[in-house]
Amino acid sequence: MDVLRAHEIAEAGHRILNPLTEDKLMLLGELCRLRPGRRLLDLASGKGEMLCRWADAFGIEGRGVDISTVFVPAARERAAELGVADRVTFVLGEAARSVDAAVESGEQLEYDVVACIGATWIGGGLAGTADLMRRALRPGGLLLIGEPYWADDTPDEAYEALSMPRGAFTTLAGTGDRLREAGLELVEMVLADGDSWDRYVASQWWTVDEWLRANPQSPDAPAMREYLVTARRTHLRYQRRYLGWGVFVCRVIDR
C-alpha cells in the first residue's frame, strides 16, 4: 500500500501531522519571534496547520507546498476557516521541485523562515534538505527542521522494528553535530515528549479503527489492518521509549 495513502487515512482526524501538541506548535512560533509581515515557506506542509495558525496569531504570510491531494485542500479549508486565506497559499506539488523551479525561473525567494517539519527525505536527508532550504532563505533568516532522533541506549531490535536504518537518524547530540556539519547554527528547539507521541500516534489507532469499521471491503483494508497492528506494537514497545522527535531552529553559519 502506498505510504502516503496510509498516512492520509491514519491522519484524517489530525490537524498537526507530527508529534507536536498545539501548545508546543504555538511555543515554536513565539520562539521564532514572528511578527506581521514576516514570510514563511513551509515545505511538505501537510494540512497547513502551522502556517495557518501562525498567520492568525502572529500576522505572518507565506506559502505551503505538499504532494498530497488530500492534505492540500484541507490546508486551504483551514486557511479560510481562520480567515487568513488572503495571506497564505497552499500549492500541490513536490516540495523540492518547487524550490528548484522557482530558482530556475528567476523568482526571488527570500523568506524570513523556511520550514521542513518531519520530511527531510525531500532532500535525501538532513544535509541535502538544509541545502535546499537555504536557497529560499533571506540572509539572517531561520530554518526550522523537524527530525527524529534516537535515545542513546536504543537496542538494535528497535531500528528493525521501526523500519529505520541505524544511520538514517542519530542521537539528540548527534543531530546537533549533523546540523553543524550542514553549516547550521542551532539557536533553539522544541522537543516532543511521551505524551506528545501518544496524542499523535495513539489517536491514529482510533481513526484507523473507525475507518476499518466503515470500509471493511475496501481494497486498502488489509493493509490498514496490518498498519494498525504494527503501529500499536512498535509504539508501545519501542517508539515511545527510544525515538525522540523535535523541531530545531537554526541559522546559517556565516563563513
HELIX and SHEET records of a PDB file:
HELIX    1   1 VAL A    3  ALA A   10  1                                   8    
HELIX    2   2 GLU A   22  LEU A   31  1                                  10    
HELIX    3   3 GLU A   49  PHE A   58  1                                  10    
HELIX    4   4 PHE A   71  LEU A   82  1                                  12    
HELIX    5   5 ALA A   95  GLU A  104  1                                  10    
HELIX    6   6 THR A  120  GLY A  123  5                                   4    
HELIX    7   7 LEU A  126  ARG A  134  1                                   9    
HELIX    8   8 ASP A  156  ALA A  161  1                                   6    
HELIX    9   9 ARG A  166  ALA A  168  5                                   3    
HELIX   10  10 LEU A  172  GLU A  181  1                                  10    
HELIX   11  11 GLY A  194  ALA A  214  1                                  21    
HELIX   12  12 ALA A  221  THR A  234  1                                  14    
HELIX   13  13 HIS A  235  GLN A  239  3                                   5    
HELIX   14  14 ARG A  240  TYR A  242  1                                   3    
SHEET    1   A 7 VAL A  88  LEU A  92  0                                        
SHEET    2   A 7 GLU A  61  ASP A  66  1                                        
SHEET    3   A 7 ARG A  39  LEU A  43  1                                        
SHEET    4   A 7 TYR A 111  ILE A 117  1                                        
SHEET    5   A 7 LEU A 137  TRP A 150  1                                        
SHEET    6   A 7 LEU A 243  VAL A 252 -1                                        
SHEET    7   A 7 LEU A 184  LEU A 191 -1                                        
END                                                                             
